[in-house]
Amino acid sequence: MLRLYVNVPTGRAEPGKPLGARQVNSQQLLGTTKELLIEHNGELYRLRETRARKLILTK
C-alpha cells in the first residue's frame, strides 16, 4: 500500500503523523489510472506511480 500525506490544518496531532496532516490512500487518488493532475496556485502538477510502485510529483 502506498501512502500520501496531505497537509490540511486540523489543529491536533495524531501519533506518527506531522501536525495538521491527514492520511489519504494513493489508490483513492489515482483510481485505476497511474497518474493524477493536480492544480495548485494556477500551476499544474502530475502525480504518477512508477513501475516500482513509487510516487513521483512533477511540475
C-alpha positions as CSV (number, residue, x, y, z in Angstrom):
1,M,0.0,0.0,0.0
2,L,1.3,3.5,-0.9
3,R,0.6,6.4,1.4
4,L,0.4,10.1,0.6
5,Y,0.4,12.8,3.3
6,V,-1.5,15.9,2.5
7,N,-1.1,18.9,4.8
8,V,-4.5,20.2,5.9
9,P,-4.9,22.2,9.1
10,T,-6.7,20.1,11.7
11,G,-5.5,21.7,15.0
12,R,-4.5,18.4,16.5
13,A,-1.6,15.9,16.2
14,E,-2.0,12.2,15.7
15,P,0.7,9.7,16.7
16,G,3.1,9.1,13.8
17,K,1.8,11.9,11.7
18,P,3.0,15.5,11.3
19,L,0.8,18.2,12.9
20,G,-2.1,19.1,10.6
21,A,-1.6,16.1,8.2
22,R,-4.3,13.8,7.1
23,Q,-3.7,10.4,5.5
24,V,-5.1,9.6,2.1
25,N,-4.7,6.2,0.3
26,S,-3.0,6.7,-3.0
27,Q,-5.4,4.3,-4.7
28,Q,-8.2,6.6,-3.7
29,L,-6.4,9.5,-5.5
30,L,-5.2,7.6,-8.6
31,G,-8.1,5.2,-9.1
32,T,-7.5,2.8,-11.9
33,T,-5.1,5.2,-13.7
34,K,-1.4,5.6,-12.8
35,E,-1.4,9.4,-12.8
36,L,-3.3,12.3,-11.4
37,L,-3.2,16.0,-12.5
38,I,-3.2,18.5,-9.6
39,E,-3.8,22.2,-10.0
40,H,-2.1,24.3,-7.3
41,N,-1.9,28.1,-7.3
42,G,-2.5,28.2,-11.0
43,E,0.2,25.6,-11.8
44,L,-0.4,22.1,-13.0
45,Y,1.4,19.2,-11.3
46,R,1.5,15.5,-12.3
47,L,1.5,12.8,-9.6
48,R,2.3,9.4,-11.1
49,E,3.0,5.9,-9.9
50,T,6.2,4.2,-11.4
51,R,6.6,0.6,-12.3
52,A,8.5,0.2,-9.0
53,R,5.3,1.5,-7.2
54,K,6.9,4.7,-6.1
55,L,5.1,8.1,-6.4
56,I,6.7,11.0,-8.3
57,L,5.3,14.5,-8.3
58,T,6.5,16.7,-11.2
59,K,5.6,20.2,-12.4
